[in-house]
Amino acid sequence: MAPRRVCRIDDLPPGGRKIVDGGRRGLGLFNVGGTVVALSNYCPHAGAPVCRGGVTGTTESERRYEAKWVRQGEILRCPWHGWEFELKTGRSITRPFRSVQTYQVTVEEGWIVVDD
Amino acid sequence: MTELIIDAASHPFPVASDDLRRYMSEPFAHLRFPTYDAYFYPPPHTEYMATAIDAGGLPGSDPTLFDKEIFGNAGTAGAILLPLTRGLLPDLDMANEICSATNRWLADQWLARDPDRLFGSIRINPADPVRAIREIDEWATHPQMVQIAVPLQAHQPYGQRIYRPIWERAAFHGLPVAVHADALAGNEFWPTAAGYPFTYAEFAAQNPINYTVHLLSLIAEGVLEEQPDLTFVFADGGLDMLFPILWRSNADWRPLRSVTPWVKRNPLTYLKNQVRFCSNSLEGPTEREAIPKWIASVDAEHLLMYASNYPFSSFQAPSAFNQIAPATRARILGGAALECYPKLRRKHVSP
């Protein structure tokens, strides 16, 4: 398909989410701190509608018992098995060699344009 | 070619239970403490092999019988001695003193008589980390003390932070930590998660599963990640029970990663790099022809070390591994122990 307008940018403020038709299994649009991303609504682990999962942060650690909360608002947690994905890349933190499919997004004349 | 055989766990006893007093100081030496066989699950008949019992002493106390069985019949080139203590005593000072006395007795009565073939374990009381560290430091440089030994029974799983200084000290000295069922004569918790079983038979079959509790704790609380050179040796079987739980844990740890972000690798990786199991004659499949397949499926080539378990009736001769492929057998019988114990590797001469 050619790039197409899917939604007004005003309807997707920072932190917002929209599930729209598109791709092979539906799309999730997310505004991550001003950057709009489009992810396939399909978890590569077991096929869950991953874009309905929580937008959250994650933990990092350099030593025992230290769990730093990082990247709040940048992580998508799948509603079925809790796999974590980076919203901006689709890459899985749970299994870094797996990813949710992502689509190119541009903003033109106030419209979010997705090439799906 | 003769294979190099290392017995990774056998258990010497004093001639009489009270002989330990000679190695204790006052005010402890005159006090009462449990005998070795004061179990709350006494085996109904005997738990010792007949050939380890002489007329006068406790089973496993006679060096001549020991040498005949281990160095003679079994053809072992080196034996790691792991003496038992008296269980988790509520009196921590008495428990400490029993450990100290056991170490002095072992060095004096056993290690000194055969510096080339006998190796020892430093008994410590993990419930008292400060004292345990002193005991480790006192013996760590002894050329024949190759590991630290702690009871399988515990009031907290071994990954928990109270034990952290002990494992740090073990790693500092390059000493593996052996975990072995102790005398069950103290204030131990129930040996199963559902309470006290009725019989010795139930107890004996289920007790090794507690190794799994300690191991998952050591992984989850980051001990193995924090101390990558530290090895834990589960010294009395249990490899057979471990794998179904480890498989499950391995499947689960990634989705649950964010709770323990300090655990960087999966459980099976820690297992292969930093954990060893001693063999036990009671484990493995009933059909002997299934043993090679079992050996392969539990990664015994990496994880298993031969142990005789002398003088217990679960004694196992090296011939138990006769049907295993030669390279795997050589590793189980001796190679794995040489890899695990730096002191043994330095000291040991091939047969």
Interface residues (C-beta under 8 A of the other chain):
Chain A: T58 T59 E60 S61 E62 R63 R64 Y65 E66 A67 K68 H81 G82 W83 E84 I93 T94 R95
Chain B: R161 E221 G222 V223 E225 E226 R254 P255 L256 R257 S258 V259 T260 P261 W262
